[in-house]
Amino acid sequence: MSARRSAMFLSAVALAAALAAPAAAPAQDEPETDAGEAEDGAPAAGSASARSATGAPPMTVPADFGGSLQVVRAPAGTAGAAASAAGGPEIFPDARRVWMSVRDTDPVPIEAARRGGRWLCSGGGCAAQTGDPGQSPVGDQILRSIKLQTPTLPLPLTVWGRLSEDGQRLLDFDPVLLGRRSYRHVCAYRPVAEAARSPSGAPAAPPSPERVDACRDNRPEPPPADAGELTLGMQWPKQSEMADFHYLAIVDSCGNARVQPFQRTFTVPVLEVASGACGRPDGKVLRVFPGGGWLRVTAFNLHAPAAGNVVNATYRVTIPPLENLVESNPARLLFPDPLADDLKVDCGPMPIAPRADPGGPPPGSARPPGPRPPAARPSGGAAAGQLQGGAGALPAGAGRRPPAAAQATSPALAALPPRRAPAVDPSRPGPQPLAHGAVVISPAPLRLGNCRIRLTGQTKHRLVAPLALHVSLTRTDQMRGGAPIELLQDGTWIVTPSSAEFPLPPLAEDFDGDARLRLAVYSDPLSPQGKVVLLSDAGRVASSLRSSEPGDPERARRLVGSVAIHSVPLCGEDNFETLEAAGSCFRAYLTVPAMLATLQVTRAPWVEKPLVTRSVLSAVGVALAIDRYDPVERRAFPVAAQLGGFVQTLGEGRVGLLGYVGVAPTVPILGSGGNTTSFGFLAGLGLEYITNEAGPDEGLKPAAFLSAVVQVGQAAPQVSTSGRASFGTYAGE
């Protein structure tokens, strides 16, 4: 048995050796492929990348630069070269014709080499091999995603890069309506001047820089809440990955370059230029366009080849369009979330619209994204969306309106003063924001349908597509089926720049004078009538928008703004005011006191005996009561002042007519809120005229009394008027 096992073991070893022998042949023959030369005299891509630099570890898989625009190679074994009159290739394509900013590494050696200083190829021994100048799949695969970041987003939002069902990357959201982040603080190097030519016509060697100062950034400006920063997520091709490349240069089509340390996966911030023009190059940030474009990505070294004799390699990367004008269901536009004061509820008169700017759109219409009309140079700092300094300025953000003075087209129009809306006194009732607070109002405007919700703010002028919102108005102090009563049948609100108001319908059913309402506005990102998605909703609904099965619109809604409305009769204004401004208020109402027993003193105790009546309902009257009322707690001060009179039965044929000023309790014994039916004591002073059927009238007498009374009153009638009614007065703290 042992002999059999030994034979099987020897057979297995022989078979393994036979299989391994052919595989070793290509490895031994691989150097023979280096003999081939390209047509332009440069070594072939495969042969050049197969060589190793002196001291570099051998590579098991040769680097493949297929699909590249250009590969620069140095002579084999070159570790450096001295400057010569012949010069050499640039450190990356068009290095002397573009503005350059350097991030996260020392910019001095890079700028020195760009100006003609000493680096690997400055001696002229390097050769550039040109590849395919057009679009290549390898280069396009470098771009993996496009993300958006704003100060209000906790995580970056992917606007392009999600794979569809057929494996294609899609544009999920169009960011053209967002603001632009300022990059004025970035420091960049100017292009290097072209070298002068010798009398023979050959270009002279550029002068070697004597000193290069490091370019330092200024302090960045705090970005506004709607400022979006686009970031390109890239990945260097795996087949040409080199662990010993030192730098990456990303160059746009507008003459701007960004240099950063080499990494296989890296990100690059860019600015979307909505106007479609580059503007002046400045090197502060790379430009991309709504219609698409391209970038060049170059991995390079300065003082040692990456592997073999490769100095740099350049790929062309296609940037997809950031707008979708082809599909029937294009990507929805992103829009910044409304601020706390942008959504307001108002029941007052309509504001006066300002006169249209000369040469601009009419009031309420949107200025389309794009370049501004010619404007005067501002005296102070430039707008937040521009880039200043010696490098020029970037185009303004989409939809930003220029100042009125810059839009005037003639001296006569410029001399006309703009019409302004009347100033609103913040101490008086007026429009209130839906900032999750509480407000007070009389019920009359709600019954008449004089109230509305308005979307205000400067960002509204960028809204070039409909934004779908949902409005809910519920009564919360009464329930139906265990849930608040919904008072709006259809709360769909489609917002456009020319129609940014939602009128609240007249409230009649399920609404009375003393009610508690909750007005809420929700975003509606899955509504088929909307083409705009708020930033805070984009991350949640991205998959639903691209799914073949429609999502549930109600579950996708998100609360944007709300306010609790306290409808208080006889204790509210015709417009909204906050609880802090209103405080507790004085209210006046009619009450009917019925005296159960009375102790009364007329004239003086030493002249007349006190009048004591013990019969039930010995006197009945009517009075105007004034008390202090808390509209939130629905509770009045326990004592009210009264001005009234009553008819008194005094016995022995005498009847008294008493007018008085007194005080009485307001603690309700039936119901709550505005119900003032109470039992207690009424004390007062007044004048009484006593008549007598059996003898002469006693005439007019001063009187003081204390009565046990039952008072029937209602300060919150079902049908009430506003705070300016004949029985209603208002005075807030």
VOGU-3710 file (C-alpha; in Angstrom, 3 decimals, decimal comma):
1> msarrsamfl> 0,000/0,000/0,000  2,866/2,376/0,838  4,477/1,750/-2,566  1,214/2,602/-4,278  0,958/5,883/-2,350  4,555/6,756/-3,258  3,836/6,176/-6,931  0,744/8,367/-6,831  2,682/11,151/-5,107  5,464/11,077/-7,729
11> savalaaala> 2,896/11,140/-10,539  1,209/14,224/-9,044  4,555/16,045/-8,761  5,397/15,282/-12,372  1,985/16,506/-13,588  2,331/19,759/-11,652  5,762/20,382/-13,153  4,418/19,769/-16,646  1,589/22,261/-16,143  3,859/24,921/-14,657
21> apaaapaqde> 6,497/24,774/-17,417  4,436/26,579/-20,211  3,375/29,334/-17,824  6,968/30,342/-17,166  7,776/30,865/-20,834  5,911/34,168/-21,348  7,585/35,592/-18,255  10,993/34,778/-19,724  10,049/36,088/-23,182  8,471/39,311/-21,845
31> petdageaed> 11,636/41,468/-22,234  11,674/40,662/-25,956  8,519/42,738/-26,456  10,445/45,873/-25,390  12,267/45,934/-28,718  9,227/47,331/-30,500  9,143/51,072/-31,197  6,185/53,331/-31,831  5,843/55,105/-35,174  6,845/58,462/-33,670
41> gapaagsasa> 10,063/57,050/-32,259  8,845/56,759/-28,655  8,819/53,373/-26,956  5,544/51,484/-26,962  3,239/51,937/-24,010  3,493/48,356/-22,847  7,295/48,180/-23,107  7,888/51,478/-21,335  5,654/50,674/-18,422  7,230/47,248/-18,037
51> rsatgappmt> 10,624/48,694/-17,126  11,388/49,512/-13,534  13,273/52,486/-12,227  16,546/51,985/-10,425  15,782/50,617/-7,025  12,014/50,296/-7,723  10,367/46,991/-6,897  9,436/44,885/-9,939  5,776/44,987/-10,924  3,919/41,734/-11,331
61> vpadfggslq> 1,326/43,305/-13,713  2,518/45,853/-16,293  0,736/49,197/-16,185  -1,573/49,778/-19,120  -2,103/53,388/-20,245  -4,529/52,526/-22,994  -7,067/55,278/-23,688  -4,814/58,031/-22,380  -4,381/61,381/-24,096  -0,655/61,555/-23,462
71> vvrapagtag> 2,151/59,699/-21,709  5,486/61,396/-21,003  8,502/59,158/-20,602  12,077/59,753/-19,531  15,105/57,742/-20,598  15,404/54,477/-18,715  17,209/54,838/-15,421  16,863/58,623/-15,343  16,754/59,971/-11,820  17,003/63,674/-12,679
81> aaasaaggpe> 18,293/66,048/-15,281  19,896/69,451/-15,362  18,288/72,361/-17,128  19,419/72,959/-20,666  18,664/75,390/-23,426  16,493/72,862/-25,221  13,928/72,756/-22,411  11,474/69,910/-22,059  7,825/68,985/-21,738  5,653/70,738/-19,232
91> ifpdarrvwm> 4,897/69,071/-15,944  1,295/68,585/-17,142  -0,392/69,616/-20,418  -0,863/73,384/-20,844  0,885/74,008/-17,544  2,129/77,406/-18,768  -1,252/78,547/-20,059  -3,568/77,900/-17,123  -4,061/79,289/-13,645  -3,092/76,793/-10,957
101> svrdtdpvpi> -4,038/76,284/-7,319  -2,245/73,691/-5,210  -4,007/71,934/-2,350  -2,698/69,802/0,538  0,936/69,809/-0,574  3,895/72,167/-0,933  3,204/74,388/-3,969  6,743/75,797/-4,286  8,454/72,921/-6,180  5,446/72,536/-8,483
111> eaarrggrwl> 5,322/76,224/-9,374  9,115/76,365/-9,738  9,025/73,479/-12,219  6,133/75,108/-14,069  8,178/78,305/-14,493  11,117/76,437/-15,968  12,979/75,361/-12,867  14,847/72,119/-12,450  12,815/68,920/-12,534  12,994/65,484/-14,144
121> csgggcaaqt> 12,279/66,525/-17,734  13,721/70,036/-17,687  16,855/68,760/-19,492  14,860/67,843/-22,578  15,427/64,092/-22,460  11,762/63,192/-22,009  9,449/62,370/-24,875  5,684/62,733/-25,019  3,661/59,968/-26,646  0,272/61,140/-27,900
131> gdpgqspvgd> -2,656/58,792/-27,517  -6,278/58,992/-28,593  -7,306/62,687/-28,515  -11,008/61,895/-28,350  -13,296/60,428/-25,772  -12,303/57,066/-24,316  -14,191/54,658/-22,041  -11,172/54,339/-19,777  -11,035/58,068/-19,156  -14,788/58,385/-18,686
141> qilrsiklqt> -14,723/55,666/-16,043  -12,533/57,893/-13,876  -15,605/59,949/-12,914  -17,584/57,849/-10,444  -20,045/60,296/-8,863  -21,111/63,922/-8,563  -22,212/64,978/-5,101  -23,667/68,152/-3,658  -22,902/69,608/-0,240  -24,537/72,593/1,472
151> ptlplpltvw> -24,259/73,892/5,054  -27,710/72,446/5,767  -27,003/68,935/4,457  -25,584/66,558/7,074  -24,223/64,274/4,333  -23,362/64,956/0,683  -26,189/64,268/-1,744  -25,516/62,246/-4,904  -26,892/64,104/-7,925  -25,247/61,810/-10,522
161> grlsedgqrl> -23,752/58,356/-10,303  -26,566/56,086/-9,155  -26,856/53,086/-11,473  -30,101/52,456/-13,332  -31,575/49,042/-14,106  -29,517/48,765/-17,309  -26,286/49,781/-15,577  -26,243/53,415/-16,745  -25,432/56,248/-14,382  -28,290/58,703/-14,083
171> ldfdpvllgr> -28,760/62,353/-13,210  -30,994/62,312/-10,139  -31,244/66,042/-9,438  -30,458/69,246/-11,301  -28,648/71,713/-8,956  -28,958/74,792/-11,202  -31,395/76,618/-8,869  -29,084/76,540/-5,860  -26,729/79,322/-4,840  -23,015/79,230/-5,545
181> rsyrhvcayr> -20,352/78,980/-2,904  -17,683/81,662/-2,932  -14,082/80,682/-3,682  -12,587/84,165/-3,498  -10,318/83,124/-0,639  -8,389/80,574/-2,749  -4,922/81,654/-3,835  -3,777/80,659/-7,323  -0,673/81,092/-9,484  -0,880/83,032/-12,733
191> pvaeaarsps> 0,040/81,461/-16,059  3,734/81,579/-16,945  4,595/84,009/-19,721  5,530/82,462/-23,050  9,259/82,151/-23,605  10,796/84,559/-26,115  11,992/83,080/-29,412  15,561/83,176/-30,610  16,484/84,858/-33,932  16,470/81,436/-35,572
201> gapaappspe> 12,848/80,960/-34,574  13,411/78,294/-31,947  11,874/78,944/-28,537  14,398/80,034/-25,956  14,665/78,310/-22,632  12,461/79,895/-20,000  14,350/81,729/-17,281  14,923/79,711/-14,175  12,928/81,143/-11,275  15,105/82,685/-8,628
211> rvdacrdnrp> 12,456/82,584/-5,923  8,941/81,186/-5,653  6,708/82,273/-2,796  4,084/79,950/-1,415  0,571/81,046/-2,319  -1,515/81,387/0,864  -5,309/81,355/0,994  -7,284/84,115/2,648  -9,941/83,519/5,253  -12,978/81,905/3,582
221> epppadagel> -16,367/83,566/3,733  -19,111/81,825/5,724  -21,305/80,177/3,083  -25,031/80,986/3,093  -27,513/78,205/3,787  -28,375/77,727/0,101  -24,777/77,699/-1,187  -24,148/74,406/-2,956  -20,700/72,928/-3,569  -20,424/70,275/-6,265
231> tlgmqwpkqs> -17,795/67,600/-5,719  -16,594/65,147/-8,340  -15,706/61,718/-7,013  -12,964/60,160/-9,184  -10,962/56,964/-9,329  -7,685/56,539/-11,183  -7,823/53,624/-13,677  -6,903/50,411/-11,976  -5,007/49,078/-14,982  -2,645/52,094/-14,870
241> emadfhylai> -2,425/52,464/-11,116  1,003/53,541/-9,933  1,777/53,650/-6,248  4,686/56,068/-6,769  2,982/58,892/-8,682  3,278/61,951/-6,477  0,775/64,506/-7,834  -2,526/64,851/-9,622  -3,425/67,793/-11,857  -7,047/68,301/-12,867
251> vdscgnarvq> -7,525/70,891/-15,634  -10,850/72,188/-16,992  -11,640/73,602/-20,424  -11,600/77,191/-19,117  -7,930/77,454/-18,169  -8,025/76,444/-14,510  -5,974/73,728/-12,844  -6,043/72,111/-9,420  -3,013/70,161/-8,194  -3,188/67,814/-5,217
261> pfqrtftvpv> -1,344/64,723/-3,931  -1,861/61,537/-5,872  -4,486/59,125/-4,598  -6,278/56,418/-6,487  -9,661/57,667/-5,242  -9,965/61,434/-4,848  -12,483/64,274/-4,913  -12,450/67,634/-6,683  -14,733/70,610/-5,919  -16,195/72,329/-8,983
271> levasgacgr> -18,475/75,258/-9,725  -21,418/74,917/-12,080  -21,485/77,945/-14,379  -25,153/78,335/-15,224  -24,540/81,103/-17,764  -22,725/78,742/-20,122  -19,585/80,900/-20,319  -16,243/80,374/-18,621  -15,618/83,909/-17,496  -12,079/84,939/-16,665
281> pdgkvlrvfp> -9,910/82,012/-15,572  -8,444/82,369/-12,111  -7,476/78,883/-10,938  -9,558/79,168/-7,779  -12,054/76,474/-8,733  -12,752/74,264/-11,731  -15,768/75,067/-13,898  -18,398/72,657/-15,184  -21,473/73,422/-17,265  -25,135/72,361/-17,307
291> gggwlrvtaf> -24,640/71,019/-20,825  -21,655/68,872/-19,900  -17,972/69,157/-20,787  -14,663/67,523/-20,015  -11,643/67,616/-17,715  -8,070/66,424/-18,082  -6,632/64,376/-15,229  -2,844/64,016/-15,128  -0,807/61,946/-12,692  2,804/63,154/-12,665
301> nlhapaagnv> 6,126/63,283/-10,838  8,829/65,937/-10,613  12,040/64,175/-9,637  11,592/60,437/-10,229  9,619/58,347/-12,710  6,566/56,609/-11,398  7,488/53,146/-12,638  9,885/52,253/-15,337  10,361/55,579/-17,100  6,818/57,012/-16,909
311> vnatyrvtip> 6,812/60,688/-15,846  3,148/61,551/-16,306  -0,033/60,165/-17,842  -3,086/62,186/-18,894  -6,698/61,058/-19,376  -9,674/62,910/-20,733  -12,750/62,677/-18,473  -16,198/63,475/-19,811  -18,453/65,471/-17,469  -22,119/64,567/-18,049
321> plenlvesnp> -24,800/67,241/-18,511  -26,179/68,502/-15,208  -29,513/69,216/-16,850  -31,778/66,703/-18,557  -33,479/68,003/-21,690  -33,984/64,654/-23,401  -35,992/62,355/-21,157  -39,742/62,683/-20,878  -39,403/62,551/-17,095  -36,284/64,650/-16,465
331> arllfpdpla> -34,435/64,976/-13,207  -36,137/67,287/-10,749  -34,583/70,587/-9,792  -33,121/71,036/-6,342  -34,326/74,052/-4,380  -33,183/75,385/-0,987  -35,495/74,890/1,965  -37,570/77,916/2,974  -36,257/79,795/5,975  -38,275/80,138/9,166
341> ddlkvdcgpm> -39,558/83,579/8,124  -40,274/82,744/4,471  -43,643/81,068/5,062  -46,125/83,530/6,590  -49,831/83,505/7,347  -51,644/86,804/6,919  -55,221/88,082/7,190  -54,555/91,767/6,582  -54,924/93,751/3,359  -52,896/92,727/0,348
351> piapradpgg> -49,471/94,431/0,266  -48,728/96,954/-2,447  -46,480/95,391/-5,063  -43,306/97,386/-5,846  -42,800/98,776/-9,324  -40,980/96,527/-11,728  -37,283/97,140/-12,140  -36,450/98,884/-15,438  -35,306/96,309/-17,911  -36,112/93,485/-15,514
361> pppgsarppg> -38,950/90,995/-15,169  -42,326/92,068/-13,784  -42,939/91,712/-10,064  -43,430/88,109/-9,040  -41,824/86,600/-12,139  -38,546/84,725/-12,056  -35,338/85,832/-13,649  -34,003/82,746/-15,432  -30,594/81,468/-14,373  -27,829/82,917/-16,454
371> prppaarpsg> -25,651/85,997/-16,869  -26,780/89,294/-15,480  -27,440/92,324/-17,659  -24,653/94,923/-17,819  -24,382/96,573/-14,441  -22,346/99,297/-12,851  -19,297/98,205/-10,926  -20,196/97,977/-7,240  -18,396/100,347/-4,943  -17,981/97,818/-2,154
381> gaaagqlqgg> -17,418/94,093/-2,128  -18,778/91,926/-4,874  -21,728/89,604/-4,517  -21,365/86,415/-2,528  -21,484/84,260/-5,632  -18,549/85,994/-7,386  -14,827/85,436/-7,217  -12,683/88,543/-6,883  -9,026/89,398/-6,845  -6,443/89,480/-9,556
391> agalpagagr> -7,837/86,251/-10,963  -11,127/87,767/-12,078  -14,662/86,929/-11,029  -16,990/84,009/-11,451  -20,498/84,396/-12,896  -23,187/85,066/-10,360  -25,386/82,349/-8,937  -28,501/81,299/-10,738  -31,525/83,481/-10,240  -29,842/86,202/-8,159
401> rppaaaqats> -31,311/89,606/-8,905  -28,956/92,530/-9,539  -29,471/95,731/-7,595  -32,077/98,107/-8,936  -29,488/100,797/-9,619  -27,573/98,427/-11,871  -30,657/97,655/-13,977  -31,525/101,230/-14,979  -31,212/101,744/-18,722  -31,565/105,523/-18,860
411> palaalpprr> -31,040/108,527/-16,545  -34,774/109,240/-16,590  -35,637/105,747/-15,399  -32,829/105,816/-12,883  -34,194/109,034/-11,386  -37,606/107,514/-10,651  -37,820/106,490/-6,993  -38,886/102,874/-6,539  -42,282/102,299/-5,019  -41,993/100,447/-1,773
421> apavdpsrpg> -44,478/98,444/0,199  -45,652/100,216/3,349  -43,500/99,588/6,362  -44,958/97,076/8,812  -44,817/97,911/12,491  -43,604/94,716/14,184  -45,287/95,753/17,442  -48,733/95,586/15,836  -50,591/92,540/14,517  -49,529/91,465/11,052
431> pqplahgavv> -48,175/88,521/9,036  -46,688/85,851/11,267  -44,158/83,168/10,222  -44,990/79,483/10,332  -42,107/78,927/12,748  -43,882/76,332/14,930  -45,158/78,990/17,345  -48,644/80,196/18,333  -50,719/83,223/17,323  -54,022/84,851/18,344
441> ispaplrlgn> -56,749/86,227/16,075  -60,460/87,006/16,146  -62,684/84,503/14,317  -64,172/86,951/11,796  -61,305/86,910/9,203  -61,270/83,106/9,259  -65,030/82,973/8,687  -64,857/85,463/5,826  -61,922/83,743/4,081  -59,602/86,755/4,330
451> crirltgqtk> -56,528/84,734/5,365  -53,779/83,302/3,190  -50,317/81,742/3,329  -47,513/83,446/1,434  -44,075/82,200/0,419  -41,653/85,093/0,640  -37,890/85,465/0,482  -35,339/86,213/-2,216  -34,818/82,585/-3,222  -38,394/82,465/-4,543
461> hrlvaplalh> -37,276/84,399/-7,633  -35,121/81,439/-8,701  -38,130/79,149/-8,832  -38,469/78,492/-12,565  -40,471/75,277/-12,106  -43,516/74,439/-9,939  -42,914/73,458/-6,324  -45,563/71,213/-4,761  -46,539/71,802/-1,133  -49,406/70,480/0,962
471> vsltrtdqmr> -51,435/72,589/3,416  -53,357/71,174/6,374  -55,721/73,095/8,689  -57,088/71,029/11,582  -59,121/71,816/14,648  -57,356/70,386/17,665  -59,685/71,226/20,575  -62,385/68,901/19,240  -62,009/65,383/17,919  -63,891/63,287/15,428
481> ggapiellqd> -63,267/59,579/15,581  -60,334/60,184/17,907  -58,513/62,430/15,420  -58,401/66,217/14,874  -60,988/67,617/12,461  -59,544/68,486/9,044  -61,015/71,771/7,769  -59,422/71,761/4,291  -60,811/69,457/1,632  -57,945/70,017/-0,816
491> gtwivtpssa> -54,638/71,238/0,530  -52,592/71,015/-2,689  -50,467/74,134/-3,150  -48,450/74,551/-6,356  -45,987/77,403/-5,892  -44,620/79,448/-8,791  -42,898/82,855/-8,709  -46,058/84,537/-10,021  -48,377/82,565/-7,730  -46,890/82,094/-4,288
501> efplpplaed> -50,040/82,427/-2,150  -52,483/79,867/-0,820  -55,881/81,366/0,157  -57,559/79,769/3,142  -61,232/79,117/2,338  -64,004/80,572/4,533  -64,475/78,424/7,623  -68,054/77,649/8,660  -68,525/73,958/9,321  -66,838/72,562/12,441
511> fdgdarlrla> -65,668/76,053/13,381  -66,979/78,438/16,045  -65,755/81,593/17,674  -63,552/79,978/20,302  -61,432/77,343/18,528  -57,907/75,996/18,446  -56,472/75,377/14,991  -53,195/73,996/13,653  -52,017/75,288/10,304  -49,218/73,191/8,792
521> vysdplspqg> -47,373/73,233/5,468  -45,708/70,041/4,229  -43,361/69,420/1,341  -44,794/67,113/-1,324  -41,774/65,769/-3,247  -43,610/62,892/-4,979  -46,465/65,020/-6,290  -46,799/64,616/-10,081  -47,599/68,334/-10,322  -44,248/69,415/-8,889
531> kvvllsdagr> -40,898/69,529/-10,671  -38,835/70,838/-7,764  -37,540/68,949/-4,714  -36,395/70,660/-1,535  -32,880/69,828/-0,393  -34,001/68,162/2,821  -36,245/65,764/0,880  -33,831/64,787/-1,885  -31,967/62,093/0,017  -35,176/60,415/1,181
541> vasslrssep> -37,029/60,334/-2,142  -34,192/59,761/-4,635  -34,909/56,055/-5,001  -38,675/56,632/-5,228  -38,291/59,170/-8,033  -36,258/56,713/-10,124  -38,340/53,662/-9,278  -40,763/52,233/-11,831  -43,321/51,806/-9,054  -44,601/55,159/-7,745
551> gdperarrlv> -44,157/55,801/-4,043  -46,794/56,940/-1,575  -46,969/60,768/-1,774  -48,451/61,109/1,715  -45,670/59,133/3,387  -43,032/61,182/1,563  -44,327/64,501/2,916  -42,293/66,410/5,479  -43,350/69,193/7,816  -41,882/72,511/6,656
561> gsvaihsvpl> -43,705/75,045/8,841  -46,617/75,175/11,260  -48,391/77,514/13,648  -51,057/77,080/16,335  -53,951/79,520/15,885  -56,055/80,567/18,882  -59,315/81,977/17,562  -60,653/84,164/20,397  -63,863/86,224/20,033  -63,926/89,662/21,671
571> cgednfetle> -60,261/89,196/22,513  -58,448/89,199/19,196  -57,436/91,524/16,354  -58,307/91,249/12,688  -54,798/89,944/11,980  -52,448/87,554/13,687  -50,199/88,422/16,579  -48,000/86,268/18,731  -48,954/85,160/22,198  -46,035/87,090/23,607
581> aagscfrayl> -47,299/90,310/22,030  -50,930/89,695/22,946  -50,501/88,307/26,436  -53,683/88,257/28,490  -56,347/90,641/27,216  -59,309/92,532/28,590  -62,689/91,445/27,264  -66,140/92,954/27,702  -69,386/90,991/27,562  -73,000/91,146/28,780
591> tvpamlatlq> -74,141/89,136/31,762  -77,495/88,734/33,559  -77,175/88,705/37,378  -80,073/87,229/39,397  -79,998/88,094/43,139  -80,900/85,306/45,553  -80,500/87,399/48,681  -79,355/90,955/49,238  -78,066/93,021/52,125  -78,344/96,659/51,178
601> vtrapwvekp> -77,612/99,929/52,936  -79,124/103,216/51,733  -78,207/106,710/52,890  -76,628/105,981/56,280  -77,134/103,234/58,886  -78,191/105,743/61,545  -80,941/107,187/59,365  -82,441/104,093/57,739  -82,347/100,466/58,570  -80,563/98,129/56,164
611> lvtrsvlsav> -82,762/96,540/53,534  -82,603/92,782/53,695  -84,414/90,750/51,071  -84,673/87,023/51,537  -86,925/86,076/48,691  -85,421/84,167/45,762  -84,889/86,263/42,642  -85,605/89,436/44,533  -83,758/91,354/41,795  -82,791/90,730/38,166
621> gvalaidryd> -80,585/92,970/36,070  -78,164/93,274/33,200  -74,517/94,353/33,314  -71,504/94,924/31,141  -68,709/92,814/32,623  -65,020/93,413/31,999  -62,419/90,841/32,962  -58,946/89,668/32,052  -58,746/86,572/29,863  -55,920/84,203/28,923
631> pverrafpva> -56,670/82,945/25,377  -54,281/80,000/25,652  -55,451/78,647/28,988  -59,029/79,726/28,245  -59,229/81,070/31,748  -60,296/84,454/33,052  -59,228/86,337/36,146  -61,592/85,161/38,932  -63,005/88,646/39,567  -64,664/90,861/36,961
641> aqlggfvqtl> -65,728/94,497/37,117  -69,355/95,253/36,267  -71,285/98,311/35,187  -75,013/97,661/35,193  -78,336/97,943/36,854  -81,199/95,823/38,149  -84,776/95,999/39,259  -85,316/95,246/42,933  -88,434/94,087/44,803  -88,120/95,599/48,291
651> gegrvgllgy> -91,479/94,509/49,754  -94,409/96,549/51,097  -95,154/97,748/47,566  -91,737/99,279/46,984  -89,642/98,780/43,816  -86,098/99,977/43,415  -84,132/100,779/40,254  -80,435/100,507/41,099  -77,508/101,493/38,896  -74,191/100,304/40,204
661> vgvaptvpil> -70,474/99,730/39,740  -69,321/96,540/41,356  -67,210/93,421/41,311  -68,285/89,810/40,900  -66,686/86,374/40,478  -66,111/84,812/37,039  -65,405/81,249/38,099  -67,579/79,209/35,723  -69,847/76,522/37,046  -70,999/75,301/33,621
671> gsggnttsfg> -68,524/74,504/30,880  -65,226/76,302/30,374  -63,535/78,797/28,117  -65,792/81,758/27,416  -68,683/80,456/29,549  -69,188/82,888/32,459  -72,212/81,316/34,185  -71,197/81,540/37,822  -72,470/81,539/41,401  -71,110/83,886/44,052
681> flaglgleyi> -71,376/87,323/45,520  -71,879/90,681/43,832  -70,784/93,782/45,696  -71,198/97,310/44,492  -71,953/100,964/44,966  -74,544/102,977/43,136  -77,644/105,129/43,096  -81,137/103,749/43,600  -84,513/105,271/42,877  -87,249/103,736/45,064
691> tneagpdegl> -90,945/103,986/44,193  -93,812/103,101/46,551  -97,310/101,995/45,613  -98,746/102,694/49,113  -97,207/106,086/49,705  -94,939/108,741/48,296  -91,802/107,755/46,389  -88,667/107,709/48,458  -86,645/109,217/45,591  -82,966/108,866/44,688
701> kpaaflsavv> -80,662/107,462/47,321  -77,020/106,324/47,423  -76,734/102,614/48,040  -74,188/99,945/48,855  -75,083/96,273/48,615  -73,844/92,723/48,850  -75,848/90,045/47,070  -75,709/86,318/46,591  -76,179/85,992/42,826  -76,293/83,587/39,944
711> qvgqaapqvs> -74,891/85,188/36,748  -75,572/83,867/33,282  -73,192/85,115/30,579  -71,206/83,990/27,563  -68,054/85,765/26,440  -67,546/83,412/23,481  -70,830/83,343/21,545  -71,153/81,059/18,542  -71,788/84,049/16,312  -69,357/86,778/17,294
721> tsgrasfgty> -67,763/89,803/15,777  -64,188/91,010/15,699  -62,374/92,883/18,400  -63,862/96,143/17,150  -67,477/95,115/17,872  -69,724/97,288/20,019  -69,432/94,947/22,997  -65,817/94,014/22,483  -62,744/95,922/23,461  -59,098/94,863/23,329
731> age> -56,019/95,900/25,213  -52,925/93,748/25,128  -49,895/93,866/27,362
//
